[in-house]
Structures are given as C-alpha cells and as structure tokens.
Amino acid sequence: MTEGNFVDYIKMNVQSGNGGKGSMHLHREKYITKGGPDGGDGGRGGHVIMRGNQNLWTLFHLKFKKHIRAEHGGHGSASRSTGADGADVYVEVPLGTVVKDAETNEVIFEITEHGEEKIIVEGGKGGLGNWHFRSSTNQTPRYAQPGIPLQERDILLELKILADVGLVGFPNAGKSTLLSVITSAKPKIADYEFTTLKPNLGIVEYRDFQTFVMADIPGIIEGAAEGRGLGHYFLRHIERNSILLFLIPADANDILEQYEILLDELRRYNPEMLDKERLIAISKSDLLDAELEAELKAELDKTLPIDYMFFSAVAQKGIIELKDRLWKMLHV
C-alpha cells in the first residue's frame, strides 16, 4: 500500500430516507360508490449503516464520497397496499474505524469486528393509512399520517489501525527500513526526519505459512501527547496494537533516556498503553563491532527495565530472532 493511498480521516454527510405517507383512499368499485377507508401505510425510509470489512485497510474508497443518501419510503396506496421500504445504504469500513459526530466530536460507536453493522442514521417510519383510524363514530376518516422525516448528520470517520505489532520510535530510527525488509511493504525511506507521514502496514511471513501484521507509524517526538509534531495523528494509531516494538538506534546518545521519553509520551496520551507487551529493539547494530556491542550490552543489562535485543535491517542481522521473539509474545 502506498502512502498516498492510506486515508485514515474522512468527513462526510449522511442522510436517511423519509418515511412514506399513509394513504387517505376510500374504497371505490362498481356498484360501491361510498366504500370504507382502505388507505395503506407508507414504507420505511432507508437507513445508512456502517459495516465492518476485514479486507479493507484504509478509508481511501470513501475519499470522494462526501454525501451518502438512502432512499425514501414509498407512499401507501389503495386496497391497504403498503408503500415499499426505501433501500438501506451500507458503508463498508475497515476494522478499527471510530465514528464521531462532526459538531460535538463525540464518539458515536466503533467498528471492530468483521460483518458488524451499526445504524448511523435511521430511516423515517412510514405513516399510517386512514384504514387505522376508522371507528364506529368516524367510518370514513379523510386523514392519514405523514411519514416521519429523514435524519441527517455530519460525521467523522477516524481509523485506528488494527495491527499485531506497532513500531514506536523517534523519527529516522529505522522503522520504515525494518518494515521494508521483513514484509513486502514499500514505505518511503530517506535519511531525514518525518520521511513517513502516514502509517504503513505490512504482513510479516513467519514459519509454516503463518503471518502477523506490523505497522510502521510516523515518528514520535517529545511533546507528541500535547499534539506537537504529528502528535495525536501518530499516537491514536498505536492504541489497538497488541505489542509495542520500541526501535532505538545503536548510535543514540542515551538509549535508556530515549526509551523513557517514548514511554512517557504514551503514558500522557493514554495510560492504558503501558499495559501492552513491550520489547526494545536496538536498530542499526551493524554500526557496532563485537567489542562495542559487548560493552553496550553489559551497560543495558543494568539499566533497561524490559527485555531488549540487537538487530540490523540493512545487514539482515538478528531479523529471524526478532520474528521469533515477536511471534512468541503474540502467542503466549
């Protein structure tokens, strides 16, 4: 998936259908000039329904659909005939989509399961025909109910990607390089910060034809929890990852300090993120000779609070071990 095709934020207007009008018809046929009421009910207006689809990874297919309209219900007619219901409109969305009210920013619901359906605006109920209003004292009612009007609202669709492993690190830590090596994804790679501006997803092939999903997400900076840099755009995408893989380059000035800054940003954005499984991967370890790596390992054994490992995506060093470690964490 190319970066330009990854769309994770859409604003749209949705509108259901009007309910059909009930009929005021009075029965007429040969030799019966003054029959009783036989007006039918109006049909229900169409709903607009969100439906989860596990085969979608982005909101790109909705990028140019700013207005969604359902059909109106048909009007009732003679012989107590009910009007046709308006056709519902189904909007397919990827799993992890959050639907919000555009005016209040209030979360309406989230779609997290394949085939899950939620009505976003209900179609109006059809009105009752005059058949329902007959009585012993009013045998020819010349009135019927109008249909209930449509519902309309502006909504926001936000995608929080569902991935097994989310890559967490400062800009230019090697996240895109790792994704390009262990998956078939082709993220943009360059030697400047914020090369990745939108998340990239890749499927990691493991032993015996098994797979898991890894997400390369825009780099975090200090103050991201308050919205600095790509801020919340980055952080909301790792809320649904099962494992957080912290990537810190081997040439960092202080590996422990970088880890604590990253962890603090997650804590300030959402403390529940700290409940996820975590692993530190020291990237660019091809820059270290055996002696330097041994010295750094002795230091990290004393200071780092969680498990860590060395790897190099460019030199293909430690890649198999990294896959094994992640698979084991996912299936404990």
N, C-alpha and C positions, 0 to 999 in steps of 0.2 A: 504494500500500500504506500503510495507516495504521500509526501507531507501535504501537498495541496488538496488531496482527496480526503484528508482527515478533517471532518467537520464535527465539532462537539458542542455547538451552541446555535440554537435556532429560535427565532421569534416568529410566531405565526398567529393568525386569527382563525378561530374555529367557530362554526355556526351550525346548529342542528336544524331540523326541518319543522315547519309549523304543523300543528295538528289540523286535520281536515275538518271542515264544518259539517255539523249534523244537518240532515235534510228536513225541510218543512213540508214535504209532499203529502198530499191527501189522495187516497186510493180512488182511481177512476178507471172504469172499463164499461163496455157496452151494457146498457140497462142499469148500470150503477152510477148515478150522477153525483151522489154525495156519500162516498165511502169514508171510512175512518182514516186516521193517520197511519201512514206506513213509511215515514221517512227513516232512512238508515243512518248509522253513526259514521262519523268521519274517521279516517285512518290515522294511525300514529305517525308523527314526523320521524324522520331518520335520526339515529344517534351518531355522534362522532366517537369512535372507540379506538383507544391505543392498544396495540397488541405487540407483545414481546416476540422477537425473532432472533434466535441464536446464531443465525447465519449472517447477521449484519454486525459490522464492527464500528460503524460511523453513521452520522446523520446526513451524510452527503446527498443521499437520494431525496432529502426534503429541502435541500438548499434553496431551490427555486419555487417551492410550493408554500407561498406565504398565506394563502387563503384556502381553507378546507370547508366545503359546503355539503351538507347532507340534503336528501330530497324531502320535499314537503309531503305530508299525508294527503291522500285523495279525499274528496268530499263525499258524504253519504248521498244516496240516491233513492229512487222509488223502490217499492216492494221490499223495504227493510234491508236494502243492499248496503253493506259497509264499504267505505272507501278503502282503497289499497294503502297499506303502510308504506311510508317513504323508505327508500333503501338506506341502510346504515353505511357509513363510510369507515373503513378500517385504516388506521395509520400504523404501519409497521415500524417499530423502533428497536434498536439493539438493546440487549440486556444491560442494565445499569443506567437507564435513562431516568432522569428526575424531571417531573412535570411541575412547573411553578406557575402561579398567577403573575402575569407581567406587571400588574399595577401594584400589588402588595408584596411581591416576591415570596409569598407563602407557598410552601411545598404542598401540592395537591395530592400527589401519590408518586410512587416509584415503581418501575417495571424491572423485575429481577429474574423472572422465570420464563422459559420458552412457552409460548402459547397463552401466557397470562393476558387477560383482557380487562381493561378499565374504561368505563364511560367517562369522557371528559365533558361533554355537553349532551344532555338528554333531549330527545325529540319531544315536541309538544303532544299531549294526549288529544286524541280526536274528540270532537264534541258529540253529544248525544242527539239523535234524531227525535222528531216530535212523537214518535211511537212511545217513547219512555214517559211522556208527560200526559198521556190520556188518563182520564178518570171518569167517574160516574157523573160528575158535575161539569166536566170540561172534555167533551167527547171529540172535539176537533181542534186541538191546540195548534195554533198557527205560529208556533215559535220553536226554535231548536237552539242547542248550544253551539257557539263558535268553538273552533279548536283552540287549544292552549298555544300561545305564541312560542316561537323558537327561542333557544338560548344562544347567546353569543359571548365570547370572551377572548381576550388576548392572552396567550400562554408563552412560556419559555420552556424549551427542551434543553436540558443540560445532560451531557453524557459523562458519567464517571466510569471509566473503563474497568471491565472485569478481567483481571489478569492474575495468573498464579504468582508471578514474581514481578515486583516493581523495582526498577533501578533508581536508587537515591544517591545523589552526589552533587558536588559543585559543578558549575559549567566547565567543560573541557576535561572532565575526569576520565573519559574513555567509555562512557555508557553506549554511545552510538556504535563505536568500534566493536565492543563486545557483542552487541545485538547483530551486527552485520556478519560476525564470524560464526556465531552458533545458531543463527537462523537464516532464512532466505530473504529476510527483510533488507531493504536497501536505504537506510537512513542517510541523510546528508552528513558528511564528515569533513571537518576542516579544523585548522589549528587556531581558531578564535572562539571566544566565549559566545554562548547562545546561538551556536550553529543550529541546534534543534529548537524550533519554535513551537512545534506541536508534537503530541505523543506519537510514537511509532510502536506497532505491535509486531511481534514475530513468534512463530511456533518453533519451539526447540524440539528437535527429534532426539529421542532417547533410545535406549536399548529395546529390542523386541517390538519395534514399531510403536512405541508409546511416545506421547508428546506432552508438553506443557507450554503455557503461554507466558511470554516475557514482554514487559512494557518498558520502553525507553522514553522517559518523560523529561521535559525541559528542566535544565539545571536549576537548582535552588541557590539562593544567596541569603546572606544574613539579613533578617527583617522580612523574609518572604511571608511570614504569618500575618504581618500587617499590610501585605499587598505590594511590597517592594519587588522590583524586577517583574518576573512573570507571576509571582506571588500565589494568589489563590488559584490561578489557572493551573499551576503545577500541582499544588497540594491536594486539590479535590480529586485528582486522578489516582492518588495512591491510597485513598480511603478504602477501596474494595480489593486491594491486593492481599493475597494470603501471606506472602513473605516479602520482606523488605531487604533488598540486597544493597548495602551501602558500599559504593565504589569510591575509594580514596587512592589517589596516585602515590606510587612509592617515593616520588620526589617531593611530596608535600612537606612543608616546614615542620608541622606537628600533626601527626596522624590522629592522635587522641583528641586534640583540640578540634580538628575538623569534624570528627565523629560527634563530639558533644554539641557543636554548633548545629549540625544537621538534626540531631535528636531533639534539641531544644526548640527548633522551628516546628517540628512535628508535634511536640508537646503543646506548644502555644496555640497551634491551629486546631488540634483535636487530640486531647489526652488519650483517647481510646486507641490511637495508632500505636501507642507504646505496648499494647497488648499483643501485637503481631510478632511472629517469629522474625528474628533479625540475624543477618550474617554480614561480616565485614570482609570485603574482597579488596586486597591491595593490588591495584592495577599497575600496568607499566613496569612490572618487576624485571623485565629484560634490561632495564637500566642498571640493575644491581648485579655485581659479581657475587660469587658464592660467599666470600668473606663478609661483604656488606650486608647481604641478606641474613646471614647468621647473626650478626651484631644487632640488626633491626629486630629480628625475631626474638632475641633474648630480652630486648627492651620492651617489646609489645606484650610478651608473656606476662610481664609485671604490671603493665598499665591498662591494657584494654579489658573492659568488663565482660565482653562476649567473645565468642569464637571468631576466628579470622583465618584467611588463607591468602597465599600469593598466587597471582596468575598474570599472564601477558597475552592479550588477544592477538597482538601483532606477531609474536613469536610462537603462538599456539602452545604456550606453556601453561599447564595446570587447567586446561579447558575441560578435559574429561573428568578430572577430580571435582571441578566446580559443578558440572552437571550432576555428578553422583551425589554431592552434598545437598544440592537443591532438591533433587528427587526424593532423597531420604527425608528431608524436612517436610516435604509436601505430603508424604505418605506415612508419617509416624503414627 
